[in-house]
Amino acid sequence: MKNYEVMHSKKYISIRENEYSDIDDTGFVWNLYNKNGEYYLKEYGKSMIFMTTKREIDTTFLIGGRQKRVVSAKLNDSLFVSALHNIAIYETVDLELVYDIKYNIKQIRCQTLWVDYLQKGSKRINYKPLYLQKPYKRNNVSCKE
């Protein structure tokens, strides 16, 4: 079983996966940093846009020898969703976040079809996961080192 701890600061959002098991109680941490009002992930020394309320994105990056896909879309007037996919033989979801215009994370989905995290006091937001929706028109967003 997994749960998540979401920590906000002015410049960063950290999402810590807490996996409860007898073997290991430390989980993976995603650190997102704010740049020009959008949030970026950094892997292998390269940055890729991840969370944005300014535009819709569907693009791929080659990072650390792996192909990654980032999709960001508007769900409704007040909610957005961003997903990080890993592309090997098949495309799998590494992380999918639902958030509001102030980047408050409402829901997390990680490598599953079900919701792994809800903001305290929130109800589940029903929507079709991005990777099950029609493909967006991919646009190129450069990956910065």
C-alpha positions in Angstrom: 0.0 0.0 0.0 1.2 3.5 -0.8 0.4 7.0 0.3 1.9 10.3 -0.4 3.1 13.3 1.5 2.9 16.6 -0.5 5.1 19.5 0.7 4.8 23.1 -0.7 7.2 25.9 -0.5 7.5 29.1 -2.7 9.9 27.5 -5.2 9.3 23.8 -4.8 6.7 21.1 -4.6 7.9 17.8 -3.2 5.9 14.6 -3.4 7.2 11.8 -1.2 5.9 8.3 -1.8 5.4 6.5 1.5 5.4 2.7 0.9 4.5 0.7 3.9 6.2 -2.6 3.9 8.4 -4.7 6.3 11.4 -4.3 4.0 11.6 -0.6 3.2 9.7 2.4 4.6 11.4 5.0 2.4 9.8 5.9 -0.9 10.6 7.8 -4.0 10.6 11.6 -4.0 9.6 13.8 -6.9 10.9 17.4 -6.6 9.3 19.9 -8.8 10.7 23.4 -9.0 8.9 26.6 -10.1 10.2 28.5 -13.1 8.2 31.3 -14.7 5.0 30.1 -13.0 5.3 26.5 -14.2 6.7 23.5 -12.5 9.6 21.4 -13.8 11.0 17.9 -13.0 14.7 17.3 -13.2 16.1 13.9 -14.2 19.7 13.0 -15.1 20.6 16.7 -15.0 17.9 17.6 -17.5 14.8 19.6 -16.8 11.4 18.9 -18.3 8.2 20.9 -17.9 5.6 19.0 -15.9 2.8 21.1 -14.3 1.4 24.1 -16.1 -1.8 26.1 -16.0 -0.7 28.2 -19.0 -0.9 25.8 -21.9 -1.7 22.2 -22.9 1.3 20.0 -23.6 1.9 16.6 -25.1 5.6 16.1 -25.8 8.4 13.6 -25.4 11.9 13.9 -24.0 14.9 11.5 -24.2 16.4 11.5 -20.7 19.0 9.1 -19.4 18.5 6.8 -22.4 14.8 6.6 -21.7 12.0 8.2 -23.6 9.6 10.1 -21.4 6.2 11.7 -22.3 4.7 14.7 -20.5 1.0 15.5 -21.0 -0.7 18.5 -19.4 -4.3 19.4 -19.9 -7.2 21.4 -18.5 -9.9 19.2 -16.9 -12.4 22.0 -16.3 -12.5 25.6 -15.3 -10.7 25.1 -12.1 -8.6 21.9 -12.4 -5.7 20.7 -14.5 -4.0 17.3 -14.9 -0.3 16.5 -15.8 1.1 13.1 -16.4 4.6 11.7 -16.8 4.8 8.5 -18.9 7.7 6.2 -19.4 7.9 4.8 -22.9 9.7 1.4 -23.3 7.8 -1.3 -25.2 4.6 0.1 -23.8 3.7 3.5 -22.4 3.2 3.4 -18.6 2.2 6.2 -16.2 4.9 7.1 -13.7 3.0 9.9 -12.1 -0.3 11.7 -12.8 -1.4 14.8 -10.8 -4.7 16.7 -10.6 -4.2 20.3 -9.3 -5.9 23.7 -9.2 -4.7 27.0 -10.6 -2.6 27.6 -7.5 -0.8 24.2 -8.0 -2.5 22.7 -4.9 -2.4 18.9 -5.6 -5.8 17.4 -5.3 -5.2 13.9 -6.5 -2.3 11.6 -7.4 -2.3 8.5 -9.6 0.9 6.5 -9.8 1.4 3.5 -12.2 -2.2 2.5 -11.6 -5.8 3.1 -12.9 -6.9 4.0 -9.4 -6.3 7.1 -7.2 -3.4 6.7 -4.7 -3.8 10.1 -3.0 -6.5 12.6 -2.2 -6.0 16.0 -0.6 -7.3 15.8 3.0 -11.0 16.5 3.1 -11.4 16.1 -0.7 -13.6 13.8 -2.7 -12.3 11.7 -5.6 -12.3 13.6 -8.9 -13.7 11.4 -11.7 -12.0 11.7 -15.0 -10.5 9.4 -17.6 -6.7 9.1 -17.1 -4.8 10.9 -19.7 -3.1 7.9 -21.2 -6.6 6.4 -21.9 -7.8 9.5 -23.7 -7.4 10.3 -27.4 -3.8 11.2 -28.1 -3.1 14.9 -28.0 -1.3 16.6 -30.9 2.3 16.4 -29.7 4.3 19.6 -29.6 8.0 20.0 -29.1 9.2 21.5 -25.8 12.9 21.5 -25.4 14.6 19.7 -22.6 17.1 22.0 -20.8 20.3 20.9 -19.1 
